[in-house]
Amino acid sequence: KLFRPNVKVLDIPAKRLATVYQITDITNSKSSLLDKVDRRPALSASSFIKHIATTGKTLAVTIKDFRMALTGETDDKLPKCADYHGAKLAHFGSLRGLNDFAKYDNVVIIGRMQPPVKALERQANGMWWDDRKPISRISLTLNDDGTERGVFFQEMPKAIHYKNNSPHVIRTSCHPDSRAQVLLEQIREAETTQAIDRLRLVHGSKELRNPRVFILSNIPVDIEVDQLFRWEQYRSIQQLVDECDGLIPFNKVHMVA
C-alpha cells in the first residue's frame, strides 16, 4: 500500500504438507547462540542438525553469524549454502527464489532474524518519512540503580497456531508502533516462513515423501504446528542419549550386567 497503492493483493490459502514441530520456551536469540561462556545453546543446536541430517536430506537455516560460527567460514560474501555434517546450512536472507530443496525431507530453523530496536526504528522512519504521525520510539530502560540497561522491544502476547488445540499464547518481542511492527514481522517472521517454503510444501508429490519442519524458536509464524515441545526437555533427553552412547535402557533388567 505504501509504494503501490493501486495493486490488489489476493490471499490464496494453501496448506503446507508437512509435520511441523516448534519449541515453546526459548527464542534461540543471537546473543544466546553466540554466547562464548555458555556454549550449551550452540552445542544443542549443532547436535540437533547432525541428528536430523541422519534421517534424510536436510536444510538448516539460521542467522548469518551463527552459521559462520558453526562452519568456520570467514568470508563475508558467503555462498548460498555450506555443507554441515550431512546437512545444507544456510542463513536468513540468502534463500529467496531457490528451488534446490524442493525434494528435501527436513528443514530446521534455528533462532530468528530480529534487528535491534534502533535499527528497526531508523528503517521505519525512512519508509514513513512523510507521514504526519512520526514513528513512536521505545524509551531507554534503566536498571534498579538508575544506570542505563538498554532499549528493548516490548513483550506482547501472540499465539502459535496449534493444530487441533487452542492457540498456544506466548509473550513475544513487539514494537508499539504498528508500522514498525509490520516491518519487524517482514524481517523476522517472514524470513522464517521463506526458509520453510524452500521445501515447496504446498505442492503435492508423486514420490513417497513425509517432510518435517522443526522451528527452534518460539516466535509465532504463519504456519500450523502439529507438535509443541520445550527445548529444555529436548536437551535433557539429548544429554541422556549422549551419556548412553545412543542406547537408552527402558527396562531395569537391561541395566543388570
Secondary structure, 3 states (H helix, E strand, C coil): CCCCCCCCCCCCCCCCCCEEEEECCCCCCHHHHCCCCCCHHHHHHHHHHHHHHCCCCEEEEECHHHHHHHHCCCCCCCCCCEEECCEEEEECCCCCCCCCCCCCCEEEEECCCCCCHHHHHHHHHHHCCCCCCCCCCCCCEECCCCCEEECCCEEEEEEECECCCCCEEEEEEECCCHHHHHHHHHHCHHHHHHHHHHHCCCCCCCCCCCCEEEEECCCCCCCCECEEECHHHHHHHHHHHHHCCCCCCCCHHHHCC
